[in-house]
Amino acid sequence: MICPTCGTELRDGVLMCPICGTKQIVPPPAPPKNMQNNPKIFSKTRVVSFIIVMIFLIIGLWRVFLQ
Ligand SMILES: [Zn+2]
C-alpha cells in the first residue's frame, strides 16, 4: 500500500502513515470469488448428478419391467 499523501510505501495493515500521519483507508477484505461461487457450483453438480442417477434408475427399472 502506498500513502496517497506523501507516496511513502507502507506495510499492509498500517493504519497511519509514519511520515505524514495520514490515516490509511483500509478497504474491507473482499470475500474470495471462489467462496461465493462454490455453493452454486456445488448445488449444480448435485442436481446434475441427481438427474444422472435418476436416468440410470429409470433405465434400469424399464429394462427389468421389459424382461
Ligand atoms: Zn504519508
N, CA, C, O and the ligand as a Tripos MOL2 file, in Angstrom:
@<TRIPOS>MOLECULE
protein
  269   267    68     0     0
PROTEIN
NO_CHARGES

@<TRIPOS>ATOM
      1 N           0.8530   -1.1880    0.0000 N.3       1 MET1
      2 CA          0.0000    0.0000    0.0000 C.3       1 MET1
      3 C           0.8890    1.2390    0.0000 C.2       1 MET1
      4 O           1.9360    1.2480    0.6470 O.2       1 MET1
      5 N           0.4890    2.2690   -0.7080 N.am      2 ILE2
      6 CA          1.2810    3.4940   -0.8100 C.3       2 ILE2
      7 C           0.4480    4.6370   -0.2510 C.2       2 ILE2
      8 O          -0.7340    4.7710   -0.5680 O.2       2 ILE2
      9 N           1.0860    5.4750    0.5990 N.am      3 CYS3
     10 CA          0.3930    6.6180    1.1770 C.3       3 CYS3
     11 C          -0.0260    7.5770    0.0750 C.2       3 CYS3
     12 O           0.8170    7.9980   -0.7160 O.2       3 CYS3
     13 N          -1.3090    7.9370   -0.0020 N.am      4 PRO4
     14 CA         -1.7630    8.8340   -1.0710 C.3       4 PRO4
     15 C          -1.2770   10.2650   -0.8800 C.2       4 PRO4
     16 O          -1.3020   11.0510   -1.8270 O.2       4 PRO4
     17 N          -0.8370   10.6190    0.3240 N.am      5 THR5
     18 CA         -0.4270   11.9990    0.5920 C.3       5 THR5
     19 C           1.0430   12.2150    0.2600 C.2       5 THR5
     20 O           1.3880   13.1490   -0.4640 O.2       5 THR5
     21 N           1.9140   11.3500    0.7890 N.am      6 CYS6
     22 CA          3.3420   11.5730    0.5850 C.3       6 CYS6
     23 C           3.9810   10.5110   -0.2970 C.2       6 CYS6
     24 O           5.1420   10.6460   -0.6820 O.2       6 CYS6
     25 N           3.2510    9.4730   -0.6180 N.am      7 GLY7
     26 CA          3.7830    8.4700   -1.5310 C.3       7 GLY7
     27 C           4.7090    7.4680   -0.8810 C.2       7 GLY7
     28 O           5.3920    6.7090   -1.5690 O.2       7 GLY7
     29 N           4.7370    7.4580    0.4370 N.am      8 THR8
     30 CA          5.6020    6.5030    1.1150 C.3       8 THR8
     31 C           5.0010    5.1050    1.0180 C.2       8 THR8
     32 O           3.7980    4.9120    1.1910 O.2       8 THR8
     33 N           5.8660    4.1400    0.7390 N.am      9 GLU9
     34 CA          5.3780    2.7700    0.6860 C.3       9 GLU9
     35 C           5.1530    2.2820    2.1110 C.2       9 GLU9
     36 O           6.0560    2.3480    2.9460 O.2       9 GLU9
     37 N           3.9640    1.7990    2.3830 N.am     10 LEU10
     38 CA          3.5810    1.3750    3.7290 C.3      10 LEU10
     39 C           3.3490   -0.1230    3.7480 C.2      10 LEU10
     40 O           2.9520   -0.7350    2.7570 O.2      10 LEU10
     41 N           3.6110   -0.6820    4.9050 N.am     11 ARG11
     42 CA          3.3120   -2.1050    5.0760 C.3      11 ARG11
     43 C           1.8080   -2.3100    5.0940 C.2      11 ARG11
     44 O           1.0460   -1.4200    5.4720 O.2      11 ARG11
     45 N           1.3950   -3.5050    4.6760 N.am     12 ASP12
     46 CA         -0.0290   -3.8410    4.7400 C.3      12 ASP12
     47 C          -0.4910   -3.8560    6.1870 C.2      12 ASP12
     48 O           0.2100   -4.3680    7.0590 O.2      12 ASP12
     49 N          -1.6460   -3.3070    6.4420 N.am     13 GLY13
     50 CA         -2.1930   -3.3040    7.7890 C.3      13 GLY13
     51 C          -1.8180   -2.0680    8.5830 C.2      13 GLY13
     52 O          -2.3130   -1.8910    9.6970 O.2      13 GLY13
     53 N          -0.9360   -1.1810    8.0370 N.am     14 VAL14
     54 CA         -0.5810    0.0500    8.7400 C.3      14 VAL14
     55 C          -1.7470    1.0140    8.6380 C.2      14 VAL14
     56 O          -2.2110    1.3160    7.5390 O.2      14 VAL14
     57 N          -2.2280    1.5010    9.7830 N.am     15 LEU15
     58 CA         -3.4190    2.3500    9.7910 C.3      15 LEU15
     59 C          -3.0650    3.8090    9.5990 C.2      15 LEU15
     60 O          -3.9220    4.5960    9.1970 O.2      15 LEU15
     61 N          -1.8150    4.1980    9.8780 N.am     16 MET16
     62 CA         -1.4420    5.6000    9.7850 C.3      16 MET16
     63 C          -0.0450    5.7030    9.1740 C.2      16 MET16
     64 O           0.8520    4.9360    9.5230 O.2      16 MET16
     65 N           0.1280    6.6530    8.2630 N.am     17 CYS17
     66 CA          1.4430    6.8620    7.6480 C.3      17 CYS17
     67 C           2.4180    7.4040    8.7050 C.2      17 CYS17
     68 O           2.1220    8.4110    9.3490 O.2      17 CYS17
     69 N           3.5720    6.7530    8.8910 N.am     18 PRO18
     70 CA          4.5340    7.2380    9.9010 C.3      18 PRO18
     71 C           5.2500    8.5110    9.4550 C.2      18 PRO18
     72 O           5.8670    9.1770   10.2870 O.2      18 PRO18
     73 N           5.1920    8.8700    8.1810 N.am     19 ILE19
     74 CA          5.8920   10.0540    7.6890 C.3      19 ILE19
     75 C           5.0160   11.2880    7.8200 C.2      19 ILE19
     76 O           5.4410   12.2840    8.4050 O.2      19 ILE19
     77 N           3.7940   11.2410    7.2830 N.am     20 CYS20
     78 CA          2.9450   12.4270    7.2710 C.3      20 CYS20
     79 C           1.7440   12.2940    8.2010 C.2      20 CYS20
     80 O           1.0380   13.2760    8.4290 O.2      20 CYS20
     81 N           1.4980   11.1110    8.7380 N.am     21 GLY21
     82 CA          0.4190   10.9500    9.7010 C.3      21 GLY21
     83 C          -0.9420   10.7830    9.0840 C.2      21 GLY21
     84 O          -1.9480   10.8110    9.7940 O.2      21 GLY21
     85 N          -1.0030   10.6080    7.7690 N.am     22 THR22
     86 CA         -2.3030   10.4300    7.1290 C.3      22 THR22
     87 C          -2.8690    9.0680    7.4790 C.2      22 THR22
     88 O          -2.1860    8.0480    7.3820 O.2      22 THR22
     89 N          -4.1290    9.0670    7.8860 N.am     23 LYS23
     90 CA         -4.7830    7.7970    8.1810 C.3      23 LYS23
     91 C          -5.0510    7.0590    6.8780 C.2      23 LYS23
     92 O          -5.5680    7.6240    5.9140 O.2      23 LYS23
     93 N          -4.6910    5.7940    6.8740 N.am     24 GLN24
     94 CA         -4.8460    4.9870    5.6740 C.3      24 GLN24
     95 C          -6.2190    4.3420    5.6640 C.2      24 GLN24
     96 O          -6.6610    3.7540    6.6510 O.2      24 GLN24
     97 N          -6.8850    4.4680    4.5180 N.am     25 ILE25
     98 CA         -8.2040    3.8390    4.3710 C.3      25 ILE25
     99 C          -7.9640    2.4020    3.9370 C.2      25 ILE25
    100 O          -7.5000    2.1310    2.8300 O.2      25 ILE25
    101 N          -8.2900    1.5060    4.8290 N.am     26 VAL26
    102 CA         -8.0880    0.0830    4.5350 C.3      26 VAL26
    103 C          -9.3660   -0.4600    3.9250 C.2      26 VAL26
    104 O         -10.4080   -0.4770    4.5800 O.2      26 VAL26
    105 N          -9.3000   -0.9060    2.6740 N.am     27 PRO27
    106 CA        -10.5070   -1.4730    2.0600 C.3      27 PRO27
    107 C         -10.9040   -2.7430    2.7820 C.2      27 PRO27
    108 O         -10.0490   -3.5410    3.1650 O.2      27 PRO27
    109 N         -12.2010   -2.9300    2.9680 N.am     28 PRO28
    110 CA        -12.6460   -4.1630    3.6330 C.3      28 PRO28
    111 C         -12.2730   -5.3720    2.8010 C.2      28 PRO28
    112 O         -12.3890   -5.3480    1.5760 O.2      28 PRO28
    113 N         -11.8310   -6.4170    3.4520 N.am     29 PRO29
    114 CA        -11.4150   -7.6010    2.6940 C.3      29 PRO29
    115 C         -12.5780   -8.1950    1.9230 C.2      29 PRO29
    116 O         -13.5780   -8.6260    2.4990 O.2      29 PRO29
    117 N         -12.4230   -8.2090    0.5950 N.am     30 ALA30
    118 CA        -13.4790   -8.7600   -0.2450 C.3      30 ALA30
    119 C         -13.4670  -10.2730   -0.1280 C.2      30 ALA30
    120 O         -12.4060  -10.8970   -0.1530 O.2      30 ALA30
    121 N         -14.6320  -10.8530   -0.0010 N.am     31 PRO31
    122 CA        -14.6710  -12.3260    0.0740 C.3      31 PRO31
    123 C         -14.1760  -12.9220   -1.2330 C.2      31 PRO31
    124 O         -14.5270  -12.4380   -2.3090 O.2      31 PRO31
    125 N         -13.3760  -13.9510   -1.1500 N.am     32 PRO32
    126 CA        -12.8570  -14.5460   -2.3910 C.3      32 PRO32
    127 C         -13.9790  -15.0560   -3.2690 C.2      32 PRO32
    128 O         -14.9820  -15.5810   -2.7860 O.2      32 PRO32
    129 N         -13.7870  -14.8890   -4.5890 N.am     33 LYS33
    130 CA        -14.8410  -15.2610   -5.5310 C.3      33 LYS33
    131 C         -15.1380  -16.7520   -5.4820 C.2      33 LYS33
    132 O         -16.2720  -17.1810   -5.6950 O.2      33 LYS33
    133 N         -14.1110  -17.5300   -5.2010 N.am     34 ASN34
    134 CA        -14.3260  -18.9770   -5.1600 C.3      34 ASN34
    135 C         -15.3490  -19.3500   -4.0930 C.2      34 ASN34
    136 O         -16.1790  -20.2400   -4.2820 O.2      34 ASN34
    137 N         -15.2660  -18.6330   -2.9490 N.am     35 MET35
    138 CA        -16.1860  -18.9460   -1.8760 C.3      35 MET35
    139 C         -17.6140  -18.5850   -2.2620 C.2      35 MET35
    140 O         -18.5630  -19.2590   -1.8620 O.2      35 MET35
    141 N         -17.7620  -17.5030   -3.0530 N.am     36 GLN36
    142 CA        -19.1010  -17.0950   -3.4550 C.3      36 GLN36
    143 C         -19.6830  -18.0500   -4.4900 C.2      36 GLN36
    144 O         -20.8810  -18.3350   -4.4780 O.2      36 GLN36
    145 N         -18.8250  -18.5440   -5.3890 N.am     37 ASN37
    146 CA        -19.3200  -19.3700   -6.4760 C.3      37 ASN37
    147 C         -19.4580  -20.8320   -6.0880 C.2      37 ASN37
    148 O         -20.2320  -21.5690   -6.6990 O.2      37 ASN37
    149 N         -18.7180  -21.2520   -5.0830 N.am     38 ASN38
    150 CA        -18.7080  -22.6710   -4.7500 C.3      38 ASN38
    151 C         -20.0900  -23.2380   -4.4410 C.2      38 ASN38
    152 O         -20.4390  -24.3030   -4.9510 O.2      38 ASN38
    153 N         -20.8860  -22.5500   -3.6160 N.am     39 PRO39
    154 CA        -22.1960  -23.1480   -3.3100 C.3      39 PRO39
    155 C         -23.0420  -23.3690   -4.5440 C.2      39 PRO39
    156 O         -23.7170  -24.3910   -4.6650 O.2      39 PRO39
    157 N         -23.0090  -22.4000   -5.4770 N.am     40 LYS40
    158 CA        -23.8010  -22.5480   -6.6970 C.3      40 LYS40
    159 C         -23.3040  -23.7330   -7.5240 C.2      40 LYS40
    160 O         -24.0890  -24.5590   -7.9900 O.2      40 LYS40
    161 N         -21.9770  -23.7980   -7.6960 N.am     41 ILE41
    162 CA        -21.4140  -24.8990   -8.4750 C.3      41 ILE41
    163 C         -21.7330  -26.2210   -7.7850 C.2      41 ILE41
    164 O         -22.0710  -27.2140   -8.4290 O.2      41 ILE41
    165 N         -21.6190  -26.2050   -6.4700 N.am     42 PHE42
    166 CA        -21.8740  -27.4300   -5.7180 C.3      42 PHE42
    167 C         -23.3110  -27.8860   -5.9300 C.2      42 PHE42
    168 O         -23.5570  -29.0650   -6.1850 O.2      42 PHE42
    169 N         -24.2680  -26.9530   -5.8250 N.am     43 SER43
    170 CA        -25.6610  -27.3460   -5.9810 C.3      43 SER43
    171 C         -25.9270  -27.7910   -7.4140 C.2      43 SER43
    172 O         -26.6990  -28.7210   -7.6500 O.2      43 SER43
    173 N         -25.2710  -27.1100   -8.3840 N.am     44 LYS44
    174 CA        -25.4620  -27.5050   -9.7850 C.3      44 LYS44
    175 C         -24.9730  -28.9200  -10.0120 C.2      44 LYS44
    176 O         -25.6640  -29.7310  -10.6280 O.2      44 LYS44
    177 N         -23.7650  -29.2230   -9.5100 N.am     45 THR45
    178 CA        -23.2280  -30.5650   -9.7040 C.3      45 THR45
    179 C         -24.1060  -31.5800   -8.9870 C.2      45 THR45
    180 O         -24.2710  -32.7070   -9.4540 O.2      45 THR45
    181 N         -24.6650  -31.1820   -7.8580 N.am     46 ARG46
    182 CA        -25.5430  -32.1030   -7.1320 C.3      46 ARG46
    183 C         -26.7940  -32.3860   -7.9530 C.2      46 ARG46
    184 O         -27.2400  -33.5290   -8.0470 O.2      46 ARG46
    185 N         -27.3580  -31.3300   -8.5510 N.am     47 VAL47
    186 CA        -28.5700  -31.5210   -9.3500 C.3      47 VAL47
    187 C         -28.2630  -32.4000  -10.5570 C.2      47 VAL47
    188 O         -29.0330  -33.3020  -10.8870 O.2      47 VAL47
    189 N         -27.1180  -32.1300  -11.2240 N.am     48 VAL48
    190 CA        -26.7560  -32.9000  -12.4140 C.3      48 VAL48
    191 C         -26.5350  -34.3630  -12.0390 C.2      48 VAL48
    192 O         -27.0060  -35.2610  -12.7360 O.2      48 VAL48
    193 N         -25.8220  -34.6050  -10.9440 N.am     49 SER49
    194 CA        -25.5640  -35.9880  -10.5380 C.3      49 SER49
    195 C         -26.8760  -36.6710  -10.1540 C.2      49 SER49
    196 O         -27.0670  -37.8570  -10.4240 O.2      49 SER49
    197 N         -27.7740  -35.9200   -9.5260 N.am     50 PHE50
    198 CA        -29.0750  -36.4810   -9.1610 C.3      50 PHE50
    199 C         -29.8530  -36.8850  -10.4140 C.2      50 PHE50
    200 O         -30.4700  -37.9490  -10.4530 O.2      50 PHE50
    201 N         -29.8170  -36.0170  -11.4490 N.am     51 ILE51
    202 CA        -30.5310  -36.3230  -12.6860 C.3      51 ILE51
    203 C         -29.9390  -37.5620  -13.3450 C.2      51 ILE51
    204 O         -30.6690  -38.4260  -13.8310 O.2      51 ILE51
    205 N         -28.5970  -37.6450  -13.3590 N.am     52 ILE52
    206 CA        -27.9370  -38.7980  -13.9740 C.3      52 ILE52
    207 C         -28.3240  -40.0750  -13.2420 C.2      52 ILE52
    208 O         -28.6190  -41.0930  -13.8680 O.2      52 ILE52
    209 N         -28.3210  -40.0170  -11.9220 N.am     53 VAL53
    210 CA        -28.7010  -41.1990  -11.1320 C.3      53 VAL53
    211 C         -30.1450  -41.5860  -11.4430 C.2      53 VAL53
    212 O         -30.4500  -42.7680  -11.5970 O.2      53 VAL53
    213 N         -31.0250  -40.6050  -11.5370 N.am     54 MET54
    214 CA        -32.4300  -40.8940  -11.8230 C.3      54 MET54
    215 C         -32.5840  -41.5290  -13.2030 C.2      54 MET54
    216 O         -33.3780  -42.4520  -13.3810 O.2      54 MET54
    217 N         -31.8070  -41.0200  -14.1980 N.am     55 ILE55
    218 CA        -31.8940  -41.5870  -15.5470 C.3      55 ILE55
    219 C         -31.4820  -43.0540  -15.5130 C.2      55 ILE55
    220 O         -32.1460  -43.9110  -16.0950 O.2      55 ILE55
    221 N         -30.3700  -43.3340  -14.8200 N.am     56 PHE56
    222 CA        -29.9180  -44.7210  -14.7450 C.3      56 PHE56
    223 C         -30.9460  -45.5870  -14.0190 C.2      56 PHE56
    224 O         -31.1830  -46.7310  -14.4050 O.2      56 PHE56
    225 N         -31.5470  -45.0460  -12.9830 N.am     57 LEU57
    226 CA        -32.5710  -45.7980  -12.2460 C.3      57 LEU57
    227 C         -33.7540  -46.1130  -13.1580 C.2      57 LEU57
    228 O         -34.2480  -47.2400  -13.1840 O.2      57 LEU57
    229 N         -34.2050  -45.0980  -13.9080 N.am     58 ILE58
    230 CA        -35.3640  -45.2970  -14.7820 C.3      58 ILE58
    231 C         -35.0430  -46.3130  -15.8610 C.2      58 ILE58
    232 O         -35.8610  -47.1790  -16.1690 O.2      58 ILE58
    233 N         -33.8270  -46.2070  -16.4480 N.am     59 ILE59
    234 CA        -33.4390  -47.1560  -17.4880 C.3      59 ILE59
    235 C         -33.3730  -48.5720  -16.9080 C.2      59 ILE59
    236 O         -33.8140  -49.5320  -17.5400 O.2      59 ILE59
    237 N         -32.8160  -48.6890  -15.6970 N.am     60 GLY60
    238 CA        -32.7130  -49.9970  -15.0620 C.3      60 GLY60
    239 C         -34.0890  -50.5920  -14.7860 C.2      60 GLY60
    240 O         -34.3320  -51.7640  -15.0700 O.2      60 GLY60
    241 N         -34.9780  -49.7900  -14.2370 N.am     61 LEU61
    242 CA        -36.3200  -50.2650  -13.9420 C.3      61 LEU61
    243 C         -37.0580  -50.6460  -15.2400 C.2      61 LEU61
    244 O         -37.7720  -51.6470  -15.3000 O.2      61 LEU61
    245 N         -36.8600  -49.8200  -16.2630 N.am     62 TRP62
    246 CA        -37.5160  -50.0450  -17.5480 C.3      62 TRP62
    247 C         -37.0770  -51.3910  -18.1290 C.2      62 TRP62
    248 O         -37.9000  -52.1580  -18.6290 O.2      62 TRP62
    249 N         -35.7550  -51.6720  -18.0570 N.am     63 ARG63
    250 CA        -35.2370  -52.9370  -18.5640 C.3      63 ARG63
    251 C         -35.7930  -54.1100  -17.7500 C.2      63 ARG63
    252 O         -36.1490  -55.1490  -18.3060 O.2      63 ARG63
    253 N         -35.8610  -53.9280  -16.4220 N.am     64 VAL64
    254 CA        -36.3700  -55.0130  -15.5630 C.3      64 VAL64
    255 C         -37.8310  -55.3040  -15.9180 C.2      64 VAL64
    256 O         -38.2350  -56.4640  -15.9930 O.2      64 VAL64
    257 N         -38.6190  -54.2480  -16.1370 N.am     65 PHE65
    258 CA        -40.0410  -54.4630  -16.4500 C.3      65 PHE65
    259 C         -40.2410  -55.0470  -17.8290 C.2      65 PHE65
    260 O         -41.2210  -55.7540  -18.0650 O.2      65 PHE65
    261 N         -39.3180  -54.7630  -18.7560 N.am     66 LEU66
    262 CA        -39.4710  -55.2970  -20.1110 C.3      66 LEU66
    263 C         -39.1590  -56.7850  -20.1630 C.2      66 LEU66
    264 O         -39.7120  -57.5050  -20.9940 O.2      66 LEU66
    265 N         -38.2700  -57.2560  -19.2770 N.am     67 GLN67
    266 CA        -37.8650  -58.6560  -19.3570 C.3      67 GLN67
    267 C         -38.8350  -59.6350  -18.7010 C.2      67 GLN67
    268 O         -38.5930  -60.8420  -18.7090 O.2      67 GLN67
    269 ZN          2.2820    9.6910    4.1320 Zn       68 ZN68
@<TRIPOS>BOND
     1     1     2 1
     2     2     3 1
     3     3     4 2
     4     3     5 am
     5     5     6 1
     6     6     7 1
     7     7     8 2
     8     7     9 am
     9     9    10 1
    10    10    11 1
    11    11    12 2
    12    11    13 am
    13    13    14 1
    14    14    15 1
    15    15    16 2
    16    15    17 am
    17    17    18 1
    18    18    19 1
    19    19    20 2
    20    19    21 am
    21    21    22 1
    22    22    23 1
    23    23    24 2
    24    23    25 am
    25    25    26 1
    26    26    27 1
    27    27    28 2
    28    27    29 am
    29    29    30 1
    30    30    31 1
    31    31    32 2
    32    31    33 am
    33    33    34 1
    34    34    35 1
    35    35    36 2
    36    35    37 am
    37    37    38 1
    38    38    39 1
    39    39    40 2
    40    39    41 am
    41    41    42 1
    42    42    43 1
    43    43    44 2
    44    43    45 am
    45    45    46 1
    46    46    47 1
    47    47    48 2
    48    47    49 am
    49    49    50 1
    50    50    51 1
    51    51    52 2
    52    51    53 am
    53    53    54 1
    54    54    55 1
    55    55    56 2
    56    55    57 am
    57    57    58 1
    58    58    59 1
    59    59    60 2
    60    59    61 am
    61    61    62 1
    62    62    63 1
    63    63    64 2
    64    63    65 am
    65    65    66 1
    66    66    67 1
    67    67    68 2
    68    67    69 am
    69    69    70 1
    70    70    71 1
    71    71    72 2
    72    71    73 am
    73    73    74 1
    74    74    75 1
    75    75    76 2
    76    75    77 am
    77    77    78 1
    78    78    79 1
    79    79    80 2
    80    79    81 am
    81    81    82 1
    82    82    83 1
    83    83    84 2
    84    83    85 am
    85    85    86 1
    86    86    87 1
    87    87    88 2
    88    87    89 am
    89    89    90 1
    90    90    91 1
    91    91    92 2
    92    91    93 am
    93    93    94 1
    94    94    95 1
    95    95    96 2
    96    95    97 am
    97    97    98 1
    98    98    99 1
    99    99   100 2
   100    99   101 am
   101   101   102 1
   102   102   103 1
   103   103   104 2
   104   103   105 am
   105   105   106 1
   106   106   107 1
   107   107   108 2
   108   107   109 am
   109   109   110 1
   110   110   111 1
   111   111   112 2
   112   111   113 am
   113   113   114 1
   114   114   115 1
   115   115   116 2
   116   115   117 am
   117   117   118 1
   118   118   119 1
   119   119   120 2
   120   119   121 am
   121   121   122 1
   122   122   123 1
   123   123   124 2
   124   123   125 am
   125   125   126 1
   126   126   127 1
   127   127   128 2
   128   127   129 am
   129   129   130 1
   130   130   131 1
   131   131   132 2
   132   131   133 am
   133   133   134 1
   134   134   135 1
   135   135   136 2
   136   135   137 am
   137   137   138 1
   138   138   139 1
   139   139   140 2
   140   139   141 am
   141   141   142 1
   142   142   143 1
   143   143   144 2
   144   143   145 am
   145   145   146 1
   146   146   147 1
   147   147   148 2
   148   147   149 am
   149   149   150 1
   150   150   151 1
   151   151   152 2
   152   151   153 am
   153   153   154 1
   154   154   155 1
   155   155   156 2
   156   155   157 am
   157   157   158 1
   158   158   159 1
   159   159   160 2
   160   159   161 am
   161   161   162 1
   162   162   163 1
   163   163   164 2
   164   163   165 am
   165   165   166 1
   166   166   167 1
   167   167   168 2
   168   167   169 am
   169   169   170 1
   170   170   171 1
   171   171   172 2
   172   171   173 am
   173   173   174 1
   174   174   175 1
   175   175   176 2
   176   175   177 am
   177   177   178 1
   178   178   179 1
   179   179   180 2
   180   179   181 am
   181   181   182 1
   182   182   183 1
   183   183   184 2
   184   183   185 am
   185   185   186 1
   186   186   187 1
   187   187   188 2
   188   187   189 am
   189   189   190 1
   190   190   191 1
   191   191   192 2
   192   191   193 am
   193   193   194 1
   194   194   195 1
   195   195   196 2
   196   195   197 am
   197   197   198 1
   198   198   199 1
   199   199   200 2
   200   199   201 am
   201   201   202 1
   202   202   203 1
   203   203   204 2
   204   203   205 am
   205   205   206 1
   206   206   207 1
   207   207   208 2
   208   207   209 am
   209   209   210 1
   210   210   211 1
   211   211   212 2
   212   211   213 am
   213   213   214 1
   214   214   215 1
   215   215   216 2
   216   215   217 am
   217   217   218 1
   218   218   219 1
   219   219   220 2
   220   219   221 am
   221   221   222 1
   222   222   223 1
   223   223   224 2
   224   223   225 am
   225   225   226 1
   226   226   227 1
   227   227   228 2
   228   227   229 am
   229   229   230 1
   230   230   231 1
   231   231   232 2
   232   231   233 am
   233   233   234 1
   234   234   235 1
   235   235   236 2
   236   235   237 am
   237   237   238 1
   238   238   239 1
   239   239   240 2
   240   239   241 am
   241   241   242 1
   242   242   243 1
   243   243   244 2
   244   243   245 am
   245   245   246 1
   246   246   247 1
   247   247   248 2
   248   247   249 am
   249   249   250 1
   250   250   251 1
   251   251   252 2
   252   251   253 am
   253   253   254 1
   254   254   255 1
   255   255   256 2
   256   255   257 am
   257   257   258 1
   258   258   259 1
   259   259   260 2
   260   259   261 am
   261   261   262 1
   262   262   263 1
   263   263   264 2
   264   263   265 am
   265   265   266 1
   266   266   267 1
   267   267   268 2
@<TRIPOS>SUBSTRUCTURE
     1 MET1         2 RESIDUE 1 A MET
     2 ILE2         6 RESIDUE 1 A ILE
     3 CYS3        10 RESIDUE 1 A CYS
     4 PRO4        14 RESIDUE 1 A PRO
     5 THR5        18 RESIDUE 1 A THR
     6 CYS6        22 RESIDUE 1 A CYS
     7 GLY7        26 RESIDUE 1 A GLY
     8 THR8        30 RESIDUE 1 A THR
     9 GLU9        34 RESIDUE 1 A GLU
    10 LEU10       38 RESIDUE 1 A LEU
    11 ARG11       42 RESIDUE 1 A ARG
    12 ASP12       46 RESIDUE 1 A ASP
    13 GLY13       50 RESIDUE 1 A GLY
    14 VAL14       54 RESIDUE 1 A VAL
    15 LEU15       58 RESIDUE 1 A LEU
    16 MET16       62 RESIDUE 1 A MET
    17 CYS17       66 RESIDUE 1 A CYS
    18 PRO18       70 RESIDUE 1 A PRO
    19 ILE19       74 RESIDUE 1 A ILE
    20 CYS20       78 RESIDUE 1 A CYS
    21 GLY21       82 RESIDUE 1 A GLY
    22 THR22       86 RESIDUE 1 A THR
    23 LYS23       90 RESIDUE 1 A LYS
    24 GLN24       94 RESIDUE 1 A GLN
    25 ILE25       98 RESIDUE 1 A ILE
    26 VAL26      102 RESIDUE 1 A VAL
    27 PRO27      106 RESIDUE 1 A PRO
    28 PRO28      110 RESIDUE 1 A PRO
    29 PRO29      114 RESIDUE 1 A PRO
    30 ALA30      118 RESIDUE 1 A ALA
    31 PRO31      122 RESIDUE 1 A PRO
    32 PRO32      126 RESIDUE 1 A PRO
    33 LYS33      130 RESIDUE 1 A LYS
    34 ASN34      134 RESIDUE 1 A ASN
    35 MET35      138 RESIDUE 1 A MET
    36 GLN36      142 RESIDUE 1 A GLN
    37 ASN37      146 RESIDUE 1 A ASN
    38 ASN38      150 RESIDUE 1 A ASN
    39 PRO39      154 RESIDUE 1 A PRO
    40 LYS40      158 RESIDUE 1 A LYS
    41 ILE41      162 RESIDUE 1 A ILE
    42 PHE42      166 RESIDUE 1 A PHE
    43 SER43      170 RESIDUE 1 A SER
    44 LYS44      174 RESIDUE 1 A LYS
    45 THR45      178 RESIDUE 1 A THR
    46 ARG46      182 RESIDUE 1 A ARG
    47 VAL47      186 RESIDUE 1 A VAL
    48 VAL48      190 RESIDUE 1 A VAL
    49 SER49      194 RESIDUE 1 A SER
    50 PHE50      198 RESIDUE 1 A PHE
    51 ILE51      202 RESIDUE 1 A ILE
    52 ILE52      206 RESIDUE 1 A ILE
    53 VAL53      210 RESIDUE 1 A VAL
    54 MET54      214 RESIDUE 1 A MET
    55 ILE55      218 RESIDUE 1 A ILE
    56 PHE56      222 RESIDUE 1 A PHE
    57 LEU57      226 RESIDUE 1 A LEU
    58 ILE58      230 RESIDUE 1 A ILE
    59 ILE59      234 RESIDUE 1 A ILE
    60 GLY60      238 RESIDUE 1 A GLY
    61 LEU61      242 RESIDUE 1 A LEU
    62 TRP62      246 RESIDUE 1 A TRP
    63 ARG63      250 RESIDUE 1 A ARG
    64 VAL64      254 RESIDUE 1 A VAL
    65 PHE65      258 RESIDUE 1 A PHE
    66 LEU66      262 RESIDUE 1 A LEU
    67 GLN67      266 RESIDUE 1 A GLN
    68 ZN68       269 GROUP 0 **** ****
